[in-house]
C-alpha cells in the first residue's frame, strides 16, 4: 500500500502549448434522431419536455478546443507508490507511479473536491481521503462511491528521462468525466404505461442504477418515480447546508436526464406492486407495467407521539423545502432539536450561527453513544457546548405547546419547559416499505427488504437497494444488515443494475460514512454494530483522534477526526479481506496498514 507524497522535491516545470485540434462536429442529440419525452410533475400537472427544447452537449470533454503538454518532473523524482500534484499551467493533474509505470488523471475527487494526493494508493486505485470513493489509476473510472463521475485521464510520455503530461484544458478545469452512456432507441412509439425498467425512488441508489444501465449499453426504456417534487439531489446536505436551493444540490441537471433518456416522474407515489402481473399501482390510480423493478424507496422519518404533535413549525427534515423553512423560522429565534442523531446534530450545528438559541433533547446520556461510543460522544458534546448548544439529556418530549396554532414551547418529561419557535425531529427512521405488505416480496420483521449479494429479492426480476434493504455484508461473514449510508446506496444501485443485465456481480464494498459539524469532519469505515470496546489514540480534547471499535479480538470499524487519510487506509485493509486485531491497535503497532504485521 502506498501513501501520499507530502513534500515533493522542487522540479523543473516546462510548459509547452500545443496548437488546438480542429473542433469536432457537434454530436447529435439522440442516436436515433428522435426526442425523448421526460415527464416532470409540478403542482400535480404533468409536463412533457422534448429534447429539442434543451440543446446540450452530450460529452463536452470530447470536443477538445485546445491541449496543453508539460514536462512535469524527471523519472527519478518519483518512487513506486508515490503520488504528486503537478501544475500544467492552466490546471493541475495527479501524477502517479506504480509498478514502474506512470499515470496521470484529475487531482480532485469529483464528489466534493478532496485532494487525491492526500488519499491512499493501493493496487491500481486511489481512495479519496475524505469520503472513501475509489478511482482506477489506469482508466480514471470510479470503482467505489460516493459520487457519480469518474476522473479525466491524461496521456503520459517519457522522453530523455523526463515525464510529460498531455491534457485538455477543459478536463483540467472540470476535474471530472462522465462515463460514456447509451441512449434509448425505443422511445418513438412506446406505450406510456409500460417500461422495461421501473425504479421506485430517486435517491443515489435509483440514480446510480439508471446511470449504470446506460453505461453498460442498456438502450431500452428506464423510468424513475419519486414522491419528491425535485429531481435527485444530495440529501446529506439538507442537514449540513440547510438553505441550499434544489439546483445547488442536484445530483444531475435536468439536461442530463433528457440527454440520456432517463425519465423521471416527480410527486408520484407507488401504493402497491403486483409481482404476478409485473405492475406498479400509483396513488392516483395510474398503473405501469415493468420487466425489471428496483425498489429504492429509502426510509420514512419517525414522528413524535406526544400531545401537540400536530402543532405548526415542527419538522422532520425530509425535503429541500423543509430545510429551507426551518432556517427561515429559526433565524434569530429559538430552535429545539429532538434527537441527537446524525441529522439532529448536524441541524443543531448549522443553526447555531442563525438562531438565538439551539437546544438538543436526547434520551441517551451522550450523543452518538450507540454509534461512536461514550468517550467520543462526550468529546463531540463538549464541542457543541462550546458553540452555545444546550443539551437536555436522558429525557423525552411530553408536550408541544402552541400559541395561535404555532409552536411556542417544548415541554420535557423532566419538567423543563423550553422556549421554541421551531422544532426539528431527528429520532430515527423506518423503511418505506409498507406498500409491499401484500406483494409477496420478502420483508423482515423490521420492515427491511431482504436481498442477496446481487441485490435481488425473492421475486425474479425484482431488486432492491439503499436504506430500505437488509443485505449480506462480507465484512461480517455475510450477516444480513441494514446500513443507511449515502456511499452504500450508490454501490447497491450499481450492483442491482449489473445484475439486471445478468452480470452475476456480488457486493463486497466497505461501508464508509462521514459527518460534518462546525467545520470539522468525522470519517468512519466498517460496521461497528455490537462493538464491546473502543480503543482511542490521539487526543479527544483536541478533537484529533482515531477510535477503533472492537468485538472480542477483532476491529470492526474505525472513526477519526483530523487524522486523514487513516480511515481510508483502514477501509483499504478491510476491503482486501485482511483482519485487524485488537492487540495491534492497543499497542500502537501500525504495521498492519501495510500488510507487514505478524
Beta strands, then each sheet from edge to edge (+ up, - down):
strand 1: 14-18
strand 2: 38-42
strand 3: 45-49
strand 4: 67-74
strand 5: 82-87
strand 6: 92-98
strand 7: 101-105
strand 8: 120-122
strand 9: 125-127
strand 10: 134-136
strand 11: 142-144
strand 12: 153-159
strand 13: 162-168
strand 14: 194-200
strand 15: 222-225
strand 16: 262-265
strand 17: 270-274
strand 18: 279-282
strand 19: 287-295
strand 20: 299-301
strand 21: 314-315
strand 22: 334-338
strand 23: 357-362
strand 24: 389-393
strand 25: 397-403
strand 26: 406-412
strand 27: 417-419
strand 28: 422-425
strand 29: 429-431
strand 30: 449-450
strand 31: 462-464
strand 32: 469-473
strand 33: 479-481
strand 34: 512-517
strand 35: 520-526
strand 36: 533-539
strand 37: 544-551
strand 38: 554-561
sheet 1: 1+ 4- 13+ 12- 7+ 6- 5+
sheet 2: 2+ 3-
sheet 3: 8+ 9- 10+ 11-
sheet 4: 16+ 15+ 14+ 19+ 18- 17+
sheet 5: 16+ 15+ 14+ 19+ 31+
sheet 6: 20+ 29-
sheet 7: 21+ 28+ 22+ 23+ 24+
sheet 8: 25+ 26- 27+
sheet 9: 30+ 32+ 33-
sheet 10: 34+ 35- 38+ 37- 36+
end
